[in-house]
């Protein structure tokens, strides 16, 4: 990134309860469950740091006191971590759009900078969080850009297609699954009062209807670590 365009900040979504992964998540938040000896979330932190990101927000709710205890201030990755504690401040998780809105003062302190968002419970080793992608997005007209992956057996219908112009489509014959990683502009969330509980999908639909939702395909490794079986399979892999 150039001096006039600092590296974007990033939000790692980590506030969920992880009901489908009980009993493991009765004692440990899902993003802190380990794959090959490291917490899932640590892979994101390392990748973001390698891409030049220097400030990361982690939103928390369930067992949220464990995150700073395990991850600290981010210095071991060369990062500064801010914790957006939805449990402490609001009594529970605010869902994705609500969590992003609460974190905006850290993510976009000038009110205009685009930022990365990635779910803390997906495993996508090799995803680059490329500074060039962030710069291109910043210079473009889109409100959000999603990376999509081939559909997994547990989500065969997918979420969006991709038009020849690189836009997300709900009407495409071939659909893919959102990999839970993307670039976003603050304007998409500016009308959400901090503390509001709101899902992300309505915001994505609004951007799609306005022709401002970009989409790209990611063909690298990706796992939605949504069940104990998927976690066990990752740990059993080489």
ABEGO torsion letter per residue (X at the ends): XBAABBBBBBBBBAABAGAAAOAAAAABBAAABBBGGBBAAAAAAAAAAAAGBABBBBBBABGAAAAAAAAEAGAAAGBBBBBBBAAAAAGEBAEAAAAAAAAAAAABAAGABBBBBBBAABBBBGBAGBAAAAAAAAABABABBBBBBBBBAABAAEABBBBAAGBBBAABABBBBBAGBBBBBAAAAAABBBGBBBBAAAAAAAAAAAGABBBBBBABBBBBBABAAAAAAAAABX
